[in-house]
Amino acid sequence: MYLNSEIIRADFPILSREVYGKPLVYFDNAATTQKPLSVIRKIEEVYSTINANIHRGVHRLSQLATESHEEARKTVQRYIHASSSNEIIFTRGATESINLIASSFCRSQCKPGDEIIITAMEHHANIVPWQIQRDITGVVLKVVPITETGEIRLEDMEKLISPKTKLIALAHASNVLGTINPVKDVVRLAHSRNVPVLIDAAQSVQHIPIDVQVLDCDFLVFSSHKMYGPTGIGVLYGKENRLEQLPPYQGGGEMIANVTFEKTTYNELPFKFEAGTPDYVGSTALGEAIRYIESIGLENICFQEEKLLRYATEKMQQIEGMRIFGNAKHKSPVVSFLVKGIHPYDMGMLLDRLGIAVRTGHHCAQPLMNALGIEGTLRASFAFYNTEEEIDVLVAGIERVKKMF
Ligand code: PMP
């Protein structure tokens, strides 16, 4: 279904602002998306009407805030089709979710020499936590290479799997190349060797319908702020039996059953992994963001974003000296590019003066930049509220910057 961009854009107050006297063209959605009014209002509503610390509160406000937090957990469960809300752990974001698994998993399930497989297109959030564990527990990191088009081949991954492989952790969609990885096939392959899989869905959960039961993945992580929700909150999904086997990541309030100085027993799932006062305002607002996505329809969002990606790729390819990185068949709405003879920082800064927000640099994927033999790129990343007219502004902006060089 075609979305009426005028109506949609009215939901996002920031989209009508100007930057340097020019209408804002916001193409940095892979870094963070803008927020609809319903989400902004929800945050105000929680603080204005039900704010109180949650769980174990006998008073009315505490009960209401607890209900709101637990309702949000159910909303997330529904959105990714988890079989139980016990499988939804609220964290600070995708980064913390991966750190949680890396720490708890490696500490409890790995011995020196055991192997973790990642891919060459991972965000630092899915590299560094494993390296930290490598230094603590002696696990070995193996990396699946990428092809010319920026894809992984299952046969390359298969070659890396050995009896010592303990986990495969990979991005569903690359934040740089846009590549959508065949995660269902990866899970099938991994499970045929009894290897669990963690999917980094930070760049897919806002674009593609996700059903964790169909994917059959063991863990899946994402951040609220990239899916129209607030910053500071995210999700770790884990199969219940997998999460049961893992020790807590952080200790403190909420995550305990009983504490004495001699011994502490831990709370049940999901609370075992939620030490301290949870971000119940954030969770509630994330729930609202999901309801917003559902009200638009993820399939409609997907349709619009694919259209924008096709349009942008077609138009940008016509620019002389343009080099686009990532030409996978299945892509999220991201175009990473360089223009011959122009440093990406210069291009990014000059586009900014025209009101166009794109990201420049290594995009937290330095090993990928090394593999591509470059220092960085420019990245235009789209959301369903963007328009073809805005892409025309970007293309004209790039041409204008080119003329200046
Ligand atoms: N993984 C990928 C693929 C990402 O793009 C990002 C954010 N750029 C992250 C993980 C980390 O997300 P956050 O910073 O919200 O924790």
Residues whose N, C-alpha, C, O or C-beta is under 5 A from the ligand:
A	BS01	PMP	A30 G93 A94 T95 E96 H123 A125 A171 A173 N175 D200 A202 Q203 S223
